[in-house]
Amino acid sequence: MEIKELTKAEEEVMQILWRLKKAFIKEILEKFDEPKPAYSTVSTMIRILLEKGFVNYKVYGRTYQYFPVISKDDYRKSQMSSFVKDYFSNSYQKMVSFFAREDSITIKDMEEIMEMLKRDRKIKK
């Protein structure tokens, strides 16, 4: 299943919902920094997220409690894959090389990444 890309506003709502696990619009609104968006704005974002398949809801009388359908980890994987495909010819090697050349990543960082990869591969085996 292809995971659609979120706009910045949609992602902000999803970040809150991922943290809360389930919430009513009022609870989502409370987690925004000042100045808080209007209730109707958050409601519209939730409707869009429903259409995109990111959230679902449970009905309690006349109110709706929303919860994520797509996990934060699945969204992150999808976005990283698209990023690497679009900007680095689908090569993680080219991506790491780019960051190394830009001094965005140190040799120590790369060594730590290699150790993490080795540990993760041992765990998967």
DANORGI-V521404 format. One record per residue. RES is the residue in three letters. SS is DSSP state (hx for helix, st for strand, lp for the rest). OMEGA is omega in radians with two decimals (* if undefined). Layout:
# DANORGI-V521404
res:RES ss:SS omega:OMEGA
res:RES ss:SS omega:OMEGA
This chain:
# DANORGI-V521404
res:MET ss:lp omega:3.12
res:GLU ss:lp omega:3.10
res:ILE ss:lp omega:-3.12
res:LYS ss:lp omega:3.10
res:GLU ss:lp omega:3.12
res:LEU ss:lp omega:2.98
res:THR ss:lp omega:3.13
res:LYS ss:hx omega:-3.14
res:ALA ss:hx omega:3.12
res:GLU ss:hx omega:3.14
res:GLU ss:hx omega:3.11
res:GLU ss:hx omega:3.09
res:VAL ss:hx omega:-3.13
res:MET ss:hx omega:3.11
res:GLN ss:hx omega:3.12
res:ILE ss:hx omega:-3.12
res:LEU ss:hx omega:3.07
res:TRP ss:hx omega:3.12
res:ARG ss:hx omega:-3.07
res:LEU ss:hx omega:-3.10
res:LYS ss:lp omega:3.06
res:LYS ss:st omega:-3.07
res:ALA ss:st omega:2.96
res:PHE ss:lp omega:-3.11
res:ILE ss:hx omega:3.14
res:LYS ss:hx omega:3.14
res:GLU ss:hx omega:3.09
res:ILE ss:hx omega:-3.13
res:LEU ss:hx omega:-3.14
res:GLU ss:hx omega:-3.07
res:LYS ss:lp omega:3.09
res:PHE ss:lp omega:3.01
res:ASP ss:lp omega:3.06
res:GLU ss:lp omega:-0.13
res:PRO ss:lp omega:-3.11
res:LYS ss:lp omega:3.07
res:PRO ss:lp omega:3.10
res:ALA ss:lp omega:3.09
res:TYR ss:hx omega:-3.11
res:SER ss:hx omega:3.11
res:THR ss:hx omega:3.12
res:VAL ss:hx omega:3.10
res:SER ss:hx omega:3.11
res:THR ss:hx omega:3.11
res:MET ss:hx omega:3.13
res:ILE ss:hx omega:3.11
res:ARG ss:hx omega:3.11
res:ILE ss:hx omega:3.12
res:LEU ss:hx omega:3.04
res:LEU ss:hx omega:-3.14
res:GLU ss:hx omega:3.14
res:LYS ss:lp omega:3.11
res:GLY ss:lp omega:-3.13
res:PHE ss:lp omega:-3.11
res:VAL ss:st omega:2.99
res:ASN ss:st omega:-3.07
res:TYR ss:st omega:3.02
res:LYS ss:st omega:-3.09
res:VAL ss:st omega:3.03
res:TYR ss:st omega:-3.09
res:GLY ss:lp omega:3.13
res:ARG ss:lp omega:3.13
res:THR ss:st omega:-3.11
res:TYR ss:st omega:3.03
res:GLN ss:st omega:-3.04
res:TYR ss:st omega:3.10
res:PHE ss:st omega:-3.13
res:PRO ss:st omega:3.04
res:VAL ss:lp omega:3.09
res:ILE ss:lp omega:-3.11
res:SER ss:lp omega:3.10
res:LYS ss:hx omega:-3.14
res:ASP ss:hx omega:3.11
res:ASP ss:hx omega:3.12
res:TYR ss:hx omega:3.13
res:ARG ss:hx omega:3.12
res:LYS ss:hx omega:-3.14
res:SER ss:hx omega:-3.12
res:GLN ss:hx omega:3.12
res:MET ss:hx omega:3.11
res:SER ss:hx omega:3.12
res:SER ss:hx omega:3.14
res:PHE ss:hx omega:-3.12
res:VAL ss:hx omega:3.13
res:LYS ss:hx omega:-3.05
res:ASP ss:hx omega:-3.01
res:TYR ss:hx omega:-3.07
res:PHE ss:hx omega:3.08
res:SER ss:lp omega:3.11
res:ASN ss:lp omega:-3.11
res:SER ss:lp omega:3.08
res:TYR ss:hx omega:3.09
res:GLN ss:hx omega:3.11
res:LYS ss:hx omega:3.14
res:MET ss:hx omega:3.14
res:VAL ss:hx omega:3.11
res:SER ss:hx omega:3.10
res:PHE ss:hx omega:-3.11
res:PHE ss:hx omega:3.09
res:ALA ss:hx omega:3.12
res:ARG ss:hx omega:-3.12
res:GLU ss:lp omega:-3.09
res:ASP ss:lp omega:3.08
res:SER ss:lp omega:-3.12
res:ILE ss:lp omega:-3.11
res:THR ss:lp omega:3.08
res:ILE ss:hx omega:3.10
res:LYS ss:hx omega:3.08
res:ASP ss:hx omega:-3.12
res:MET ss:hx omega:3.10
res:GLU ss:hx omega:3.11
res:GLU ss:hx omega:3.08
res:ILE ss:hx omega:3.13
res:MET ss:hx omega:3.12
res:GLU ss:hx omega:3.10
res:MET ss:hx omega:3.13
res:LEU ss:hx omega:3.12
res:LYS ss:hx omega:3.12
res:ARG ss:hx omega:-3.13
res:ASP ss:hx omega:3.13
res:ARG ss:hx omega:3.10
res:LYS ss:hx omega:-3.14
res:ILE ss:hx omega:-3.13
res:LYS ss:hx omega:-3.11
res:LYS ss:lp omega:*
